[in-house]
């Protein structure tokens, strides 16, 4: 436990850590507040000094263990003299950060299936300002880019590389070798240039 935290903060941290392990192992509805208290080493009533309900505990777990902390840190250290090198740097850092949290997919499935994604808007409101800053970085390369709003580029970027992580996490061991070879490089290439042969590009309808 960190000496910089108060006793109450340490207790709250222990509750969140215990709940995280239980939620990952047996789901939200399969976990009781009594189990969380026992795992955290406190009396059942002690949880209610910090959280008003099991759902409040889950939200705290979702925020504490969401990999966006590391994703944003990875974005902050990304660099590149060209748009290609910048996107490669960010994508590589982002995927590496996501891979450190294989349990994140379990949490998101609980959020999607058991809560119908009701907490996602709160997470998004917390994240939006930082991702908007990331979108502004694209503006510095605007002489190389098509006229697409920076926030749309950001959304496309995050969506594409989350899909890389999710498919890797879900079926990674079953993915044929030809789908694995230089996969991240190909995803980066698709984000930058699309899938149409650049020598055969027709006039866009958009």
N, C-alpha and C positions, 0 to 999 in steps of 0.2 A: 504494500500500500504506500502511496506517495505521502511523504512527510509534509508536502505543501497543501494537502487537502485536509479539511476539517474532519472530525469524526463522523459527522452526518454525511458529508460528501463521500467519504470512504464507504460508508454503509450503503449509500445509494449506488455507488459504483459496483459493489459486491452483488447487490440485487440485480442490477442490469446484466452483469457477467453471468450470474447463475441462470437468469431467465433466458439469456441468449442460448446457452448450451441446451436447456430444456426445450425451448421452442424449436431449435434445429433438430433435436433428437426425436421429439414426439409431437410436434405441431402445437399450434396455439390452443385449440380446444382440448387437446390431450394433456395439457399442462394446467395444474391448479396453483393457486396462490400459496397453498400450504406446501406444495412441492418446492416452489421458488424459495419460500422462507427457509425450509429445511436445508436446501442446497446452499443458500447464502449464510447459513449459520445464525439466523435470528428468529425471534418469535414471530408468529403469524401477524400479530398486531403491529409489529415493528414496520412491516412493509407499508402500512397505511399512514405512517408518519411521513412517508416520502411519495407515495403514489395513491391516488384515490381509487384506482381500479386496475384490473389486469390489463385492460386495453391501454391505459396510461403507461404501464410497464412495457408493453409491446412497442408503443410509439418511441419510448426512450431507447429501446433496443435497436429499432429500425434506424434512428438517427445516429446512434453511437457506432453501429457496425456497417452503415452504408459506406461503400468505398469512395464516395465523392470527396471525402477529405483527402485521400491520396491522389485521386484523379485530378483535383484542382491543383494540388501541389505539383503533380507531374506536368500539368499544363504550364504552370508558372516557370518551370525550369526548362521547358522546351525552347528550342532556338532553331534558327535557320536563315541563311542569307537569301534563299529563294523560297517560293511557296512550296516547291516540292520537298525541300529539305525540312521546312517547318512542319508540314503535314506528316512527314515520315517520323520526325522527332516526337510530335504530340501523340500520334497513333501508337508508336512503340511504347512510350511512357504510359499511356492510358491502358493499353492491354496488359502491360506488366503489372500495373496497380490492381486491375480487376482480377488477375490471376492469383493474387495474394489472398483473395477472399472468395474461395469456392463455395462457402456457405451462404454467400449473399443471395444466390439464386433461390435457396430455400426460403429465406426471409421474404423475398419478393413474391414467391408463389403463395406464401401465407397471406401476404398483403392483398394479392390479386384475387385469390380464391375465397379466403375466409372474411376479408373485409371489403371486397369489391372495389379495391383501390381507393378507398375513401381518404387515406392519409397522404396519398401521392401529391395532391394539390398543395398541401402544406410544405412538403419536401421541395416541390418545384419552386414555390415562392421564396424559399430560403436559398435555393441554388441559382435562380434566374439572374440576379445581378452579376454573379461571378461568370456565368456562361455568356452573359451579354458582353462582359469585358473581353472574353475570349473571341467573341464574334467581331469585336472591333479590330482585333489583330489582322483579320482578313482584309480590312480596309487598307492596311499598309501595303498590301500586294495588289491593289485594285487595278494597276496598270496591266497585270497579267490575267485578270479574272473576268469572267462574263458578268454582266450586270444582273446579279442575283443578290437579294438582300442578305446582309451579313448574318442575321439571325437564322435565316433559312439555311445558309451554309453550315452554321453551327449545329442546327437541328439534324441536318443530313449527316454531318460528321459523327455526332454522338450516336445517332441511330445505327449507322453502318457498323461502327466499331463495337457497340453493344451487341449487335447481332453476331459479330465475329466471336465475342466472348461467350454468348449464350449457346451458340451451336457447338462451340468447343467444349463448354462445360457439360452440355446435355449428351452429346453423342461423340465426344472426342475420341474415345477408345474404339468406336465403330467406324470412324471416318476413314474411307479408303485412302491409301497412300497418295494417290493422284490429287485428292482434295486437300491434302495437308502440305504438299511441297510448295514452299514459298507462298503460303496462303496469305499471310499478312501483307506481303509485298503486293500481291494481286489486289487485295482489298484497297490498299493505298492507291494503286494505279486506277482502280475503278472509281474511287472518290475523286481523283484528280481529273480523269479523262473520260469516264463513262465506259461503256462496253462497245460502242460503235467504232468501227475502224475509222480513224481520223482522216484517212485518205478518201473515205466514202461517205463522209457526213453530209446529210441533206439539210436544207434550210429548216430550222426549227419551227414548229407550229406555235410555240409559246412566246 
